[in-house]
Amino acid sequence: MTGRAPRTYVVGLLAALMATALWGFTFLGPAAVAPVNVYYLVVGRYAVFGVMSLAVLAAHRGSLRRLGTRNLLLALHLGVVGYIGFYLLLSLSAQAGGGVLASTLTGLIPLLVTLASNATEKVLPWRRLVLPVAAISAGLLLVNGGAPHGRTGDGDVTTGVVLGFLACVAWSYFVIVNRIVLNRLRPAAGNATWTACIGLGAFGASLFLLPLARSGDGPSPFADTGTLQSFLLWCVALAVLGSWCATWFWNIASKRLPATVMGPVIGMEAVFGAAFNLVWEGRAPTFHELWGGLLVIAGVLLGSYLFNRANTPDDGQPPVDEQPADGQPSVAGATGRSVTGPGTRAPARSGERLPPGRR
């Protein structure tokens, strides 16, 4: 936090926490509309997201033209993988293994992103990652061991774990590829336009789930008026709060916090998600859920700490490439690693921005 105004840091941290809380709120969706088929929920949520995206693009036609066809297709494909793929897999994981288990598994996302970055950039020796990986693995084992006593899923734990892990892979892919594309654009379009294009991709992909919704288990939301009203309200809430508002808060945080602080905060999504589910179920966490969840969060924080330490100069100051240039963070700061190497004080390039936040 050295070199940053305390107020700026606090505002950024609060915005990041608000974004992760809103993302955690979306894990309530499957339980809130149960026993309605989860495919209807995905289609409904992203139909609202798609309408909002069309409205934004209508107001930013010039920015859309500057984006170009190739980048538009990239954004659409990210919407398919990161939004539909992630949320659908996570919803099915919650349905099979319980909401708390699915929420806790999302704590793997910061670790997966770190591992992928380390494999390509060789930031940390692999031996330093043994402890955080062991802590997260032990936490997940505890959660799995306690899930049968407190979960609300209607499937088996193994299926829930597999689906939850695949959801983490999908979102990690979205984070990494989205950052690469945005760094190359620098930027050709604003955050609102880019997010709207991703929203269109998510909406288009969700339409292919309609046949699964009609043939799958669970009743239709159109079965009766009461069910439909509740279903529509949740679709709107998930789209507005879990997609647009969460992204808005995350972008505020991205302008005020170094990238090395953002990583650990992402892990708070799992904490908020588990907390929302426990409140919804009206119970306290079991021994396994409590300590397993704490171990997952501790492992994520430890991995982030080791990653940050390896990229902090000896004088304890944040690298220059992580400090804001003209009030904005640089692209190199998005990884917490200087372009010219750890500890090298290379000036940030003007005009480079961090990628927008999630979902």
Secondary structure per residue as TSV (DSSP state, phi and psi in degrees):
chain	resnum	aa	ss	phi	psi
A	1	M	-	360.0	-4.7
A	2	T	T	-59.8	136.2
A	3	G	T	85.2	-0.6
A	4	R	S	-115.2	143.5
A	5	A	-	-64.6	133.5
A	6	P	H	-54.8	-39.6
A	7	R	H	-64.4	-41.3
A	8	T	H	-61.1	-42.3
A	9	Y	H	-64.8	-44.1
A	10	V	H	-64.5	-43.4
A	11	V	H	-61.2	-43.7
A	12	G	H	-63.9	-41.8
A	13	L	H	-66.1	-42.7
A	14	L	H	-64.4	-38.7
A	15	A	H	-64.8	-41.6
A	16	A	H	-63.9	-41.7
A	17	L	H	-65.6	-37.8
A	18	M	H	-64.0	-41.0
A	19	A	H	-62.7	-45.5
A	20	T	H	-67.7	-32.1
A	21	A	H	-65.7	-40.6
A	22	L	H	-68.3	-37.1
A	23	W	H	-66.0	-38.6
A	24	G	H	-64.5	-32.2
A	25	F	H	-61.3	-31.4
A	26	T	G	-66.4	-18.6
A	27	F	G	-70.4	-11.8
A	28	L	G	-77.5	-16.4
A	29	G	H	-49.8	-56.2
A	30	P	H	-59.0	-40.5
A	31	A	H	-71.4	-33.6
A	32	A	H	-69.4	-33.5
A	33	V	H	-101.3	0.2
A	34	A	T	-56.0	141.3
A	35	P	T	-94.9	22.7
A	36	V	S	-61.0	142.3
A	37	N	-	-56.0	131.1
A	38	V	H	-64.0	-26.0
A	39	Y	H	-64.7	-35.4
A	40	Y	H	-63.2	-37.5
A	41	L	H	-64.0	-44.0
A	42	V	H	-62.7	-46.1
A	43	V	H	-63.0	-44.5
A	44	G	H	-63.9	-44.6
A	45	R	H	-61.5	-46.9
A	46	Y	H	-82.2	-13.5
A	47	A	H	-67.3	-43.5
A	48	V	H	-64.3	-42.7
A	49	F	H	-59.9	-40.2
A	50	G	H	-65.7	-41.1
A	51	V	H	-62.6	-42.7
A	52	M	H	-63.5	-39.3
A	53	S	H	-64.1	-41.9
A	54	L	H	-61.5	-40.1
A	55	A	H	-64.3	-40.8
A	56	V	H	-65.7	-45.4
A	57	L	H	-65.7	-32.6
A	58	A	H	-64.0	-31.1
A	59	A	H	-87.9	-8.9
A	60	H	-	-130.9	49.9
A	61	R	H	-64.6	-37.3
A	62	G	H	-63.8	-42.1
A	63	S	H	-65.5	-35.2
A	64	L	H	-66.1	-39.6
A	65	R	H	-64.7	-39.3
A	66	R	H	-66.6	-26.2
A	67	L	H	-64.7	-41.2
A	68	G	-	87.5	159.6
A	69	T	H	-65.5	-44.4
A	70	R	H	-61.8	-45.9
A	71	N	H	-69.9	-30.9
A	72	L	H	-63.4	-43.3
A	73	L	H	-64.3	-36.7
A	74	L	H	-63.1	-42.1
A	75	A	H	-65.1	-41.1
A	76	L	H	-62.6	-40.8
A	77	H	H	-68.7	-32.7
A	78	L	H	-67.3	-34.6
A	79	G	I	-64.0	-37.6
A	80	V	I	-65.6	-48.7
A	81	V	I	-76.3	-51.3
A	82	G	I	-76.2	-33.1
A	83	Y	I	-95.9	-60.8
A	84	I	I	-68.7	-48.8
A	85	G	I	-58.6	-49.6
A	86	F	H	-64.7	-51.9
A	87	Y	H	-68.6	-38.2
A	88	L	H	-65.5	-46.4
A	89	L	H	-62.7	-39.8
A	90	L	H	-69.4	-37.6
A	91	S	H	-64.5	-43.1
A	92	L	H	-66.5	-33.7
A	93	S	H	-64.5	-42.9
A	94	A	H	-65.4	-36.3
A	95	Q	H	-67.4	-36.0
A	96	A	H	-84.9	-47.0
A	97	G	H	-109.1	-5.2
A	98	G	-	105.2	149.8
A	99	G	H	-65.0	-38.1
A	100	V	H	-65.1	-42.9
A	101	L	H	-62.4	-46.2
A	102	A	H	-62.8	-41.0
A	103	S	H	-65.7	-42.1
A	104	T	H	-65.3	-35.6
A	105	L	H	-62.7	-26.3
A	106	T	T	-66.4	-13.4
A	107	G	T	-63.9	-13.8
A	108	L	H	-74.8	-20.4
A	109	I	H	-59.0	-49.9
A	110	P	H	-59.4	-36.0
A	111	L	H	-68.3	-43.3
A	112	L	H	-62.7	-40.7
A	113	V	H	-64.0	-41.8
A	114	T	H	-64.0	-43.7
A	115	L	H	-62.8	-43.4
A	116	A	H	-64.1	-41.7
A	117	S	H	-65.5	-40.1
A	118	N	H	-67.4	-33.2
A	119	A	H	-67.1	-32.4
A	120	T	H	-93.0	-30.8
A	121	E	H	-108.4	-9.5
A	122	K	-	52.5	53.2
A	123	V	-	-80.0	-42.3
A	124	L	S	-121.2	144.1
A	125	P	-	-62.4	140.9
A	126	W	G	-61.0	-29.3
A	127	R	G	-63.1	-27.5
A	128	R	G	-72.8	-15.8
A	129	L	G	-91.5	-3.2
A	130	V	H	-62.4	-45.8
A	131	L	H	-64.7	-50.0
A	132	P	H	-63.0	-36.7
A	133	V	H	-64.8	-41.0
A	134	A	H	-64.6	-40.4
A	135	A	H	-64.1	-44.1
A	136	I	H	-66.6	-41.1
A	137	S	H	-62.7	-42.8
A	138	A	H	-64.5	-38.9
A	139	G	H	-63.1	-42.0
A	140	L	H	-67.1	-35.3
A	141	L	H	-64.0	-39.4
A	142	L	H	-65.0	-44.3
A	143	V	H	-62.7	-42.2
A	144	N	H	-64.6	-38.5
A	145	G	H	-67.5	-29.3
A	146	G	H	-96.9	-9.4
A	147	A	H	-59.5	-41.7
A	148	P	H	-61.2	-19.8
A	149	H	H	-89.1	-15.5
A	150	G	H	-140.3	3.1
A	151	R	-	-82.6	161.5
A	152	T	-	-117.4	8.6
A	153	G	-	-72.0	161.5
A	154	D	S	-110.1	13.4
A	155	G	S	-117.6	-146.2
A	156	D	-	-115.2	159.3
A	157	V	H	-65.8	-41.0
A	158	T	H	-59.2	-45.2
A	159	T	H	-61.9	-40.9
A	160	G	H	-62.4	-39.7
A	161	V	H	-66.6	-45.6
A	162	V	H	-62.0	-46.8
A	163	L	H	-64.9	-39.1
A	164	G	H	-64.6	-39.5
A	165	F	H	-65.9	-42.4
A	166	L	H	-63.1	-35.0
A	167	A	H	-62.8	-41.2
A	168	C	H	-63.9	-39.3
A	169	V	H	-63.2	-43.2
A	170	A	H	-61.7	-44.7
A	171	W	H	-71.7	-35.9
A	172	S	H	-62.7	-40.7
A	173	Y	H	-60.1	-44.3
A	174	F	H	-59.1	-47.7
A	175	V	H	-60.3	-46.8
A	176	I	H	-69.6	-49.5
A	177	V	H	-68.1	-39.4
A	178	N	H	-59.5	-41.4
A	179	R	H	-65.1	-42.9
A	180	I	H	-61.4	-45.2
A	181	V	H	-65.9	-45.0
A	182	L	H	-66.1	-36.0
A	183	N	H	-63.4	-35.8
A	184	R	H	-72.4	-35.1
A	185	L	H	-70.0	-45.3
A	186	R	S	51.9	56.6
A	187	P	S	-99.4	148.6
A	188	A	S	-81.9	-17.9
A	189	A	S	-145.0	156.9
A	190	G	-	-73.4	168.6
A	191	N	H	-60.2	-38.3
A	192	A	H	-64.1	-43.4
A	193	T	H	-66.1	-44.0
A	194	W	H	-63.4	-43.5
A	195	T	H	-64.5	-37.9
A	196	A	H	-66.2	-37.6
A	197	C	H	-66.2	-39.4
A	198	I	H	-64.2	-38.9
A	199	G	H	-62.2	-37.0
A	200	L	H	-65.3	-39.4
A	201	G	H	-62.4	-41.9
A	202	A	H	-64.3	-42.2
A	203	F	H	-64.6	-45.0
A	204	G	H	-61.5	-42.0
A	205	A	H	-67.6	-32.4
A	206	S	H	-66.2	-25.2
A	207	L	G	-65.4	-28.4
A	208	F	G	-71.4	-9.1
A	209	L	G	-88.5	-7.5
A	210	L	H	-59.1	-43.8
A	211	P	H	-60.5	-37.0
A	212	L	H	-67.6	-34.6
A	213	A	H	-66.0	-40.0
A	214	R	H	-73.7	-30.4
A	215	S	H	-100.3	-8.5
A	216	G	S	-81.4	177.7
A	217	D	S	-72.7	156.0
A	218	G	S	95.2	149.1
A	219	P	-	-74.9	165.3
A	220	S	-	-80.2	148.1
A	221	P	T	-67.7	-12.8
A	222	F	T	-89.8	9.6
A	223	A	S	-62.0	-40.6
A	224	D	S	-151.9	164.9
A	225	T	H	-63.6	-42.3
A	226	G	H	-61.6	-44.5
A	227	T	H	-64.0	-41.6
A	228	L	H	-64.7	-43.1
A	229	Q	H	-62.4	-46.1
A	230	S	H	-63.1	-41.9
A	231	F	H	-61.8	-46.6
A	232	L	H	-64.2	-39.8
A	233	L	H	-61.0	-41.5
A	234	W	H	-69.8	-35.7
A	235	C	H	-61.2	-45.2
A	236	V	H	-66.1	-43.3
A	237	A	H	-62.2	-44.3
A	238	L	H	-66.1	-38.0
A	239	A	H	-71.5	-46.8
A	240	V	I	-72.4	-50.2
A	241	L	I	-80.1	-48.6
A	242	G	I	-79.0	-16.9
A	243	S	I	-109.9	-66.6
A	244	W	I	-73.4	-50.4
A	245	C	I	-65.2	-41.4
A	246	A	H	-61.2	-41.7
A	247	T	H	-65.3	-39.7
A	248	W	H	-61.2	-47.2
A	249	F	H	-64.5	-39.5
A	250	W	H	-65.1	-34.8
A	251	N	H	-68.1	-36.3
A	252	I	H	-61.0	-46.0
A	253	A	H	-63.2	-37.6
A	254	S	H	-64.0	-26.7
A	255	K	H	-83.1	-12.6
A	256	R	H	-120.7	-17.5
A	257	L	S	-114.6	145.2
A	258	P	-	-67.6	154.0
A	259	A	H	-60.9	-29.2
A	260	T	H	-69.5	-17.2
A	261	V	H	-90.3	-28.7
A	262	M	H	-66.9	-36.2
A	263	G	H	-56.2	-55.1
A	264	P	H	-60.4	-32.7
A	265	V	H	-65.2	-31.4
A	266	I	H	-57.9	-35.7
A	267	G	T	-61.7	-20.0
A	268	M	H	-68.6	-16.8
A	269	E	H	-58.8	-39.9
A	270	A	H	-64.9	-39.1
A	271	V	H	-65.2	-48.0
A	272	F	H	-63.7	-41.0
A	273	G	H	-62.0	-45.2
A	274	A	H	-64.1	-40.1
A	275	A	H	-64.1	-43.0
A	276	F	H	-61.3	-41.8
A	277	N	H	-66.6	-38.8
A	278	L	H	-65.3	-39.7
A	279	V	H	-65.0	-41.8
A	280	W	H	-62.5	-41.3
A	281	E	H	-79.3	-11.0
A	282	G	T	67.2	41.6
A	283	R	-	-145.7	163.1
A	284	A	-	-85.3	157.0
A	285	P	-	-67.0	145.0
A	286	T	-	-72.1	169.6
A	287	F	H	-55.8	-45.7
A	288	H	H	-65.8	-42.7
A	289	E	H	-66.1	-42.0
A	290	L	H	-64.8	-57.4
A	291	W	H	-74.3	-31.9
A	292	G	H	-64.0	-44.9
A	293	G	H	-62.4	-40.9
A	294	L	H	-64.1	-37.8
A	295	L	H	-66.1	-39.9
A	296	V	H	-61.5	-48.2
A	297	I	H	-63.6	-41.0
A	298	A	H	-62.2	-40.8
A	299	G	H	-65.1	-40.5
A	300	V	H	-63.9	-44.7
A	301	L	H	-65.4	-39.5
A	302	L	H	-65.2	-42.9
A	303	G	H	-61.0	-41.5
A	304	S	H	-66.0	-38.9
A	305	Y	H	-62.9	-45.3
A	306	L	H	-64.0	-39.1
A	307	F	H	-63.3	-44.7
A	308	N	H	-65.9	-41.1
A	309	R	H	-62.8	-36.5
A	310	A	H	-69.9	-15.8
A	311	N	T	-117.8	17.7
A	312	T	S	-105.0	127.7
A	313	P	-	-59.6	162.2
A	314	D	T	-62.9	-25.6
A	315	D	T	-81.0	-0.6
A	316	G	S	84.6	-2.2
A	317	Q	-	-83.4	147.4
A	318	P	-	-62.2	143.5
A	319	P	-	-57.1	148.5
A	320	V	G	-58.4	-34.2
A	321	D	G	-70.7	-10.5
A	322	E	G	-94.8	-12.7
A	323	Q	S	-86.9	151.6
A	324	P	-	-69.6	135.8
A	325	A	B	-105.4	121.2
A	326	D	T	55.7	35.5
A	327	G	T	83.8	3.2
A	328	Q	B	-126.4	146.4
A	329	P	-	-72.9	151.9
A	330	S	-	-87.1	167.4
A	331	V	S	-65.9	-39.9
A	332	A	G	-61.2	-32.6
A	333	G	G	-66.7	-15.0
A	334	A	G	-66.4	-22.4
A	335	T	T	-105.3	-7.4
A	336	G	T	74.8	15.6
A	337	R	S	-133.5	131.7
A	338	S	-	-65.1	145.1
A	339	V	T	-62.9	-32.8
A	340	T	T	-94.2	5.6
A	341	G	-	120.8	155.8
A	342	P	T	-58.1	130.3
A	343	G	T	87.0	-9.8
A	344	T	-	-82.6	128.7
A	345	R	-	-91.2	77.6
A	346	A	-	-91.2	136.8
A	347	P	-	-67.1	142.9
A	348	A	-	-70.0	142.8
A	349	R	-	-82.8	135.4
A	350	S	T	-67.4	142.3
A	351	G	T	92.1	-8.3
A	352	E	-	-86.9	140.6
A	353	R	-	-130.2	155.5
A	354	L	-	-73.5	150.2
A	355	P	-	-65.7	155.3
A	356	P	-	-68.4	164.9
A	357	G	-	-75.4	-168.9
A	358	R	-	-84.1	170.5
A	359	R	-	34.5	360.0
